[in-house]
Amino acid sequence: MPSVLPDGEPMPEDGALPASALHAAGDRPLAFYLHVPYCATRCGYCDFNTYTATELRGSGGVLASRDNYAETLADEIRLARKILGDDTRQARTVFVGGGTPTLLAAGDLVRMLDVVREEFGLADDAEVTTEANPESVGPAYLEALRAGGFNRISFGMQSARRHVLKVLDRTHTPGRPEACVAEARAAGFDHVNLDLIYGTPGESDDDWRASLEAAVGAGPDHVSAYALIVEEGTRLARRIRRGEVPMTDDDVHADRYLIADEVLGAAGYDWYEVSNWATTDAGRCLHNELYWRGADWWGAGPGAHSHVGGVRWWNVKHPGAYAAALSDGRSPGAGREVLSDEDRRVERILLELRLREGVPLALLRTTGLAAARKALADGLLEPGPYERGRAVLTLRGRLLADGVVRDLVD
């Protein structure tokens, strides 16, 4: 089942934000994340806030229906307009994620985007992305999305090997994600991403290399490659615990990462975040970069998280409870936290160190600066940027990024 929400203080029923959250808001970009919580089936490794039809049956009624979801989510966007008041910022990015957004009709996704446009406006160069399951779209669907204003799409590929997809409980057939890239290009999409996962039990180095080669051969301008994390409560975790499939260790993950950087680099993809590569700067996912750089974003949908001006909050998880709150004129927020200056400093280090541009050394305290000097001596930070006042991970540093950042925030 999906992971639990964090602790926090109660959210006001009207969703009002403290005045401090909107101070100097015009200096920060504004993004929207629109969560679609529906999936046809649940993948064995997934603990996202998603629901199948079986899981929703009898627990949400008409309020949890996919059929009226676009209008329900539109109500939260209208609430966002009310709460943000005379904030004049237009949306710099919009990202529709899930779940499987493309289980909804293309017109529903376009309707959700239209409400953002109506209430806030879209920047002239706005990046508008949706995630997509390869089996849930075709040429006509993609053309409808493109005509409706979407200009970037991300397909979940995970692997090119059938036996790896089977362990992950992925339902698409090998080769379909690559075909989707061609269909998206034909529909006029400017930017296309393929998501890959490495470290699946039973996957070999050759399997992983074949998946990478299939991905770059399809010609997307962006590839994401994530290490499989086995979350408690998932079907895959239970299978590993029963000994049905082996657990993949950290050394294997490191080897797979090195293969990814080798294959992607040779194909003209440059890393710009530890798990993301693009062929050009324009191909980078701006929406995710806004997250990593601490911008403002409004997350609409069940379980979605938001951040505005140092205030972070999260919505109730169940689609029925979410819809009921909006129907009653209440904020669907379940809780929130107000970040201190120290919280925000630490988060900047945690997130920005993962980027190709790294993090300013000026953000580090005495202990962190000493750790940075040691990381430089150990070959974990690049010498050139360090001399210019920035901590930037080397390839080896990327392999040990979690440990490096822990030391720097001390």
N, C-alpha and C positions, 0 to 999 in steps of 0.2 A: 504494500500500500504506500501512497505518497508519504514523504517525510513530514515531520511535525513542524508547526510554525514556531518561531522564536518567542521568548518571553518579552514583555514590554508593558508600557503603561497603556491604559484603555484609550481607544480612539474616540474623540468626541462624536456624537451621533450625527452632527452636521458635517463632520470631516474638516472643520476649520483648522488652519495651520497657525502657529505662532507668528507674530509679525516679523520676527527675526528670520524666518524661512524665506520671506519674500524680499528681504533687504538686498539691494543691488542685484536683483534677479536679472535685469537686462544685460548684465555682464556675463551671464552663463547661458550656454545653449540649452534648449528644451527638447526632449525626446519623448516618444510614446512607445510603450510596449503593450501590445494587445494580446492577451492570452486566450487561446482556444483550448478548453480542457478535455477534448474528446479524442478518443482513439478507437479504431476498429477492434484491435486486440492489444493486450499489454505485453510489451517486450520484456523478456526475462530479467534484464539488468536495470529496468527503469524504475525510479522512485519519484518521478516528477508528479506534479499535481494534475493527473489525467484520469479519465474515467471511461470505461467501456459502457455500452448500452446495458449489459448485464449488471454492472456495478451500480448504475443509476436507477434501474427498474425498482419502483416502489419507494424510492428514497428522495424523490424530488418532484415527482409529478410533472405537470406541464411546465413548471418554472425551470426545470433543469433540461428542457428539450433543446436539441440542436436547432429545431425549426425556427425558434424565435430568439436565438442567442444573439444575433447581430444587433437587434434592437435593444436587448437587455444591456449589452456592452455599451451601446450608444448612450444609454442613460448615465453610465458612469463618466463618459467623456463630457457630457453636459454638466454633470456635477463638478468635474474638474474645472470647467470654465467658470462656474459659479464660485468655487473656492479660490481660484487664482485671480478672480476679480478683474482689475484693469491691467493685468499683466499683458503687455503687447507682443510678447515673443511668439513667433511662428514656430511650428514644429520643424526642427532640423532633420530629424530622422523619425521614421515609424517602422516598427518591427513587429510582425505578427508571428507568434510562436505558439508552441503547444507541448504536448498533444500533437494532433495532426490538423493544422488549420485547413488543409485542403479536403477534409471531410465535409466542410461546409461548401455550399455552392459558391462559385467564383463571385457571383453578385453579392453574396453576404460579406465577403472579404472587402470588396470594393465599397459596399455600404459603410462598413466600419471606418475605412479610410476617408470616405466622404464626410463623415461626421467630424473627424479630426480637422479636415479642411474647412468645414463650415464654421466650427467653433473657434479654431485657432489660426487657420491658414497654414500653408506649407511654404517653407522657404523655396526660393527659385531653384536651388540645387539640392532639394531634399532627397535623401536616400530613403527609399520605401521598399522594405524587404518582407517576404513571407517565407517561412519554412514549408517544405512540401514532402510528402511521401511519394516516391517514384511511381507507385501503382495507383495513386489517387488523382493523377493529372494526365491530360493529353493535350494535343495541339490546340484544340478549341478552348479548353480551360485556360491554358497559358496565354492565349491571345486575349481572352477576356480580362485577365489580370493586368496584362500590359496596357490594354486600352483604358483600364480604370485607374492607372497611375502608378502601378508597381514597376520598379525598374531594377530590382535585385531579387534573386531567388536562391534559396539554399536547400539542396536535396540531401536527404539522409541516405548515404551509400553504405557506410560502415565497413563493408568488405566486398571483394569481388569473388570470394570463395563460398560456394553453397554450404559446405559443412560448417563454416564459421557463422554464416547467417543463421543457420539452424540452431546453433548454441545460443545465439542472441535472441532467438525467437523473432527474427525479422521476416516479414512476409513477402518482400519483393524478390524478384528473380535476378540473378546475376546478369549484368548487361543493361538492365532497365535504367539505372541511374545515368549511365553514359548516354543512352538514347535521349533521356530527358534534357541533358545539356544541349544537344543539337536542337531539340524542339523549342527550348527556351530561347536559344539564339535566333531561331527562325521567327519566333514570336516578337522579337525585338528587344529582349532583355539586355541591358547594358552590362550587368555583372551577374555571374553565376558562381555559386559555391558548391563544393561537395564535402560532406562531413564523413570522416573516417574514424574508426575506433581500432586501437591496437591493444594486444595483450589478452585477447579472448582465449579462454581455455581451449587447447587443441589447435591453436593457430601456430604455424611455423614461420620462420624467417622468410621462406620462399612464398608462403601465402601472403604475408604482409607486403613483400616487395611487389608481388603480382597485383595486389589491390592498389598500391601507389601508382604503378605503371598504367593500370587501367584508368585510374582517375585522371592523371595528367594527359593521357592519350585522348580523353574526351574533350579537352580544351577549355575547362573552366578557368577563370582568372583568379580563383581563390580556392584554397584547400585548407580545411581544418582537420587536425589529427589529434585525437584525445586518447589518453591511456584509459583503459577500462577500469572503472572503480566499482567494486562489488559492494553494493549498499545492503545493510541489514534489512530484512523484511522482504527482499525481492526473491523471485523464483530462482534466479541464478545463485544467490547466496545459499538457499536451501539445498540446491543440487550439489554445490561444493561441499557443504557441511555433511551431506550424506555420502560423499566420495564418488559421486557419479561423474564429475568432471574435475580436473586438477586446478588448483589455484595458480595463477601466474605470478612470479615473484618480481621484485623491483629490478633485478639485473636484466631480466628479459625485457621489461619496459624500457630500460635505458638503451639496450641494443636496438629495440624497434624504433626508438626516437632517433637514434643516429642514422638508421636506414632511411627514415623519413626525411631527415634534413639532407642526406646525400642525394636521394632520388629527386626530391623537389628542387633542391638547389641546382642540380644538373639540368633540370627541365626549365629553369628560368624563374623559379618562384623564390622570393626572398622572405625570410621570417620577419614579422613585425611585432608579433606577440608570441610567447613561448609555444603556443599550440596552433598558430595561424600563419599561413604563408600566402603571398599574393604576387602576381606578375608585375603589378604597377602600384604606385601609391594610390591611384584612383580606385584600384580594386580592393583596397583594404576595407574592412567592415567599419564604417564610421560609427554606426550605432553602438557596437561593442566598445569602440575606442572612447565614446562618451561615458560609458560605464566606468571604464578603467581610469578615466581622468577626472572622475567625480562630478560630472555635469548633473543637471537636473533631469529626471525622467519620471513620467507618470505611468505606472503599471496598472492597466485596467484588466479586470477579469478575476475569476476565483483564484485565490492564493497568490496573486501578483504582488510584487514588491515595488515600492516607489521611493524616490529620494528627491527632496526639494530643499535646497538651502540648509543642509545639515540635519533635516528631519527625515527619518526613514520610517515607513509604515508598510503594513502588509494586510491583504484582504482575507476575509474568511475563505476557507478552502472549498467547501462544497458548492457546486453550481446552484443547487436549490436554495441554500442559505444566502448565497450571493444575490440571486435574483429577488428573493423575498425582501432583503434589506433595501434594494433600490426601488422595488415596488412600493415600499412603505415610506419612501422619501428619506431613508437613512443612508449614511455612508456604509459601504460594505467593509470598511476597515476593521480589522480584528485587534490591532495593537500598533504601537509606534514607539520610537525612541528618538531622543534629541541628542545628537552627537556633540561631544565636547571638542574643543580645539585639538586636544591631544588625540582623541579618537580619529579625527579627520587627518591629522598628521600621520598616524600609524597606517591608516587605510591608504593614503597616498603612496607610502613606501611599499606596502603589500601589493598594490595593483600596478603602480607605474614601473616597478622594477621588472615586471614581466614584459615590458615594451622595449622595442628596439632602441628607442631614445633614452631609456633608463630613467633614473630618478636623480634629482639634484642632491649632491652631497650636503648642501646647506640644510636639508631636512633632518639630517642625522644628529643625534646627541653624541656625547663624548664616547660612550661605549660603542655606539653604532659606527662612529668614525674609525675607532680602533679595529672593529670587525671588518670594515671596508678595506682598511690597509692590509689586513691579513688575507682577505679574499683576493685582493689584487696580487699579493705575493704567491698565493696558491693557484693562480691562473683562472680564477673564477670571474674576474672583472677585466674588461678591456682597458689597457694602459692609456690609449689616446684619449678617450672620453673622460677617464679619471683625471687626467691632467687638466682637462677643461671644466672640471667640477661636477661630473656626472658619473653615477655608478651604472654601468651597462654590462650585462651578463655576456660572458664568452659562451661558446658551445658547451663546454664542460660545466659552466655556471648554470646554463639552462637545465642541464640534467639534475643539478642539485639546487634548483631555484628555491624550493621550500625551505631548505636549511639555511641558504644564504640570507633570505629575507628575515627569518627568525632572528638571526644574529644582528642584522642591521637595525631592527626596531627596538632592540634593548637600550 
